[in-house]
Amino acid sequence: MVRTVATLPETERKAFKEPLGPIFTEADDLLADAGEPIIAVGDVVTYHLVRAGVTPHLTLVDGLTERQAVAEEIGRGMPAVDRVETVESAAGTISAPLVEALVAGLDRDEPTLVRVDGEEDLATLPAILVAPDGASVVYGHPGQGMARVDVTPEVREQVRVLCGRLDTEPRFWDLVGLDAPG
């Protein structure tokens, strides 16, 4: 059984709906002043980045968009990388293997693709927490486009506080290398 280290309570779902950064509808506009490394969370976002000629340093996909299977064209549009991992993480949760794959992928020199068996939607949160300052985390915002979060100490703190609204295990905070808020 996969160890879940964070769960989004039903009562907190609304708090996680607002985008954490500006929304873009065109990948070229998003990439114009994106930082490095680029971390992509989501199949459709990744597809658009690859079509714009960018292979994210770290990609997390689950084969779904808005809980439906992605179109075949989107599935074929994933980056060609040598390093591919598969982890489990159920919908509405963050698993320990997911966070471990994030940390390991950022530590590697070569791009990594992480296939999530379950759902990768909440992966944006630990991605922001473990990404270096100057990185850009890009994720899909349903019905609007692609959100880009440029990682700074202030943004990391905002997300750390937001993650305090999740039901977390102490292991979550150990994995992201931060103290739980409050």
C-alpha positions as CSV (number, residue, x, y, z in Angstrom):
1,M,0.0,0.0,0.0
2,V,1.3,3.5,-0.9
3,R,1.9,5.8,1.9
4,T,-0.3,8.9,1.7
5,V,1.4,11.9,3.4
6,A,-1.2,14.6,2.7
7,T,-4.9,14.6,2.0
8,L,-7.1,17.5,0.8
9,P,-10.2,17.6,3.2
10,E,-13.5,18.1,1.4
11,T,-14.1,21.2,3.5
12,E,-10.9,22.9,2.2
13,R,-11.3,22.3,-1.5
14,K,-12.4,25.9,-2.2
15,A,-9.2,27.3,-0.7
16,F,-7.2,25.4,-3.4
17,K,-9.2,26.7,-6.4
18,E,-7.5,30.0,-6.9
19,P,-4.5,30.0,-9.3
20,L,-1.1,30.5,-7.6
21,G,0.3,32.6,-10.4
22,P,-0.7,34.3,-13.7
23,I,-2.8,32.4,-16.2
24,F,-1.6,32.0,-19.8
25,T,-3.4,30.6,-22.9
26,E,-0.3,30.6,-25.1
27,A,2.8,28.6,-24.2
28,D,5.1,31.1,-25.9
29,D,3.8,33.9,-23.7
30,L,4.2,31.7,-20.6
31,L,7.7,30.8,-21.6
32,A,8.8,34.4,-22.4
33,D,10.1,35.1,-18.9
34,A,9.8,31.7,-17.2
35,G,12.5,30.7,-14.8
36,E,14.7,27.5,-14.7
37,P,14.2,24.7,-14.1
38,I,10.7,24.4,-15.6
39,I,8.5,21.9,-13.7
40,A,5.3,20.9,-15.6
41,V,2.3,19.3,-13.8
42,G,-0.3,18.0,-16.1
43,D,-0.7,16.3,-19.5
44,V,-2.2,19.2,-21.4
45,V,0.3,21.8,-20.0
46,T,3.2,19.4,-20.9
47,Y,1.8,18.9,-24.4
48,H,1.7,22.7,-25.0
49,L,5.3,23.2,-23.6
50,V,6.7,20.4,-25.8
51,R,4.9,21.8,-28.8
52,A,6.5,25.2,-28.1
53,G,9.9,23.4,-28.2
54,V,10.6,23.1,-24.4
55,T,11.3,19.9,-22.5
56,P,10.5,20.6,-18.9
57,H,13.2,19.5,-16.4
58,L,10.6,17.6,-14.5
59,T,7.2,16.5,-15.8
60,L,4.3,15.0,-13.9
61,V,1.4,13.5,-15.8
62,D,-1.5,11.1,-15.1
63,G,-3.0,10.5,-18.5
64,L,-6.1,12.6,-17.5
65,T,-7.5,16.0,-17.9
66,E,-10.4,17.1,-15.7
67,R,-10.7,13.4,-14.7
68,Q,-11.1,12.2,-18.2
69,A,-8.6,10.3,-20.4
70,V,-6.5,12.7,-22.5
71,A,-6.9,12.7,-26.2
72,E,-4.5,10.4,-28.1
73,E,-2.7,13.4,-29.6
74,I,-2.0,14.8,-26.1
75,G,-0.7,11.4,-24.9
76,R,1.7,11.2,-27.8
77,G,2.9,14.7,-27.1
78,M,4.9,13.9,-24.0
79,P,8.6,14.8,-23.9
80,A,11.1,12.2,-25.1
81,V,13.3,11.6,-22.0
82,D,15.5,8.8,-20.9
83,R,14.3,8.9,-17.3
84,V,10.7,7.8,-16.7
85,E,9.3,6.8,-13.3
86,T,5.9,5.6,-12.2
87,V,4.4,6.4,-8.8
88,E,1.0,6.0,-7.2
89,S,-0.9,8.9,-5.7
90,A,-4.7,8.7,-5.3
91,A,-7.0,11.6,-6.2
92,G,-7.1,14.3,-3.5
93,T,-3.9,13.1,-1.9
94,I,-0.1,13.4,-2.1
95,S,1.9,10.2,-1.7
96,A,5.4,9.8,-0.3
97,P,6.6,8.3,-3.5
98,L,5.3,11.3,-5.5
99,V,7.2,13.7,-3.3
100,E,10.3,11.5,-3.4
101,A,10.1,11.4,-7.2
102,L,9.8,15.3,-7.3
103,V,12.9,15.7,-5.1
104,A,14.9,13.1,-7.0
105,G,13.9,14.5,-10.4
106,L,15.0,18.0,-9.5
107,D,18.4,16.6,-8.3
108,R,19.1,15.0,-11.6
109,D,20.9,16.7,-14.5
110,E,18.7,15.1,-17.2
111,P,14.9,15.7,-17.6
112,T,12.6,13.3,-15.8
113,L,9.0,12.2,-16.6
114,V,7.0,11.0,-13.7
115,R,3.8,9.1,-14.6
116,V,1.3,9.2,-11.7
117,D,-1.0,6.2,-11.3
118,G,-4.0,8.0,-9.8
119,E,-3.9,11.8,-10.0
120,E,-1.2,14.5,-10.1
121,D,-3.3,17.6,-9.5
122,L,-2.0,18.3,-6.0
123,A,1.6,17.7,-7.0
124,T,1.9,21.4,-7.8
125,L,2.1,22.1,-4.1
126,P,5.1,20.0,-3.1
127,A,6.7,20.9,-6.5
128,I,6.7,24.6,-5.4
129,L,7.9,23.7,-1.9
130,V,10.9,21.7,-3.2
131,A,11.8,23.7,-6.3
132,P,14.8,26.0,-6.2
133,D,14.3,29.8,-6.1
134,G,13.9,31.0,-9.7
135,A,12.2,27.8,-10.9
136,S,8.8,28.0,-12.7
137,V,6.1,25.5,-11.9
138,V,3.5,25.3,-14.6
139,Y,0.1,23.6,-14.1
140,G,-3.3,23.6,-15.8
141,H,-6.1,25.7,-14.4
142,P,-9.3,24.1,-15.7
143,G,-11.3,26.1,-18.2
144,Q,-8.7,29.0,-18.1
145,G,-5.3,27.9,-19.3
146,M,-1.9,27.4,-17.8
147,A,-0.8,28.9,-14.4
148,R,2.9,29.7,-14.0
149,V,4.3,30.0,-10.5
150,D,7.7,31.6,-10.3
151,V,9.3,30.2,-7.1
152,T,10.5,32.7,-4.6
153,P,10.8,32.5,-0.8
154,E,7.6,34.4,-0.5
155,V,5.7,32.1,-2.8
156,R,7.1,29.1,-1.0
157,E,5.9,30.5,2.3
158,Q,2.4,31.1,0.9
159,V,2.2,27.5,-0.3
160,R,3.6,26.2,3.0
161,V,0.8,28.0,4.8
162,L,-1.7,26.7,2.2
163,C,-0.4,23.1,2.7
164,G,-1.1,23.6,6.4
165,R,-4.8,23.3,5.5
166,L,-4.2,19.8,4.2
167,D,-4.3,16.8,6.5
168,T,-0.6,16.1,6.6
169,E,1.6,13.4,8.2
170,P,4.9,14.6,9.7
171,R,6.6,12.7,6.8
172,F,5.2,15.2,4.3
173,W,7.1,18.0,6.0
174,D,10.2,15.9,6.3
175,L,10.1,15.1,2.5
176,V,9.7,18.8,1.5
177,G,12.3,19.9,4.1
178,L,10.1,22.5,5.8
179,D,8.4,22.8,9.2
180,A,4.6,22.6,9.3
181,P,3.0,26.0,9.8
182,G,1.8,27.2,13.2
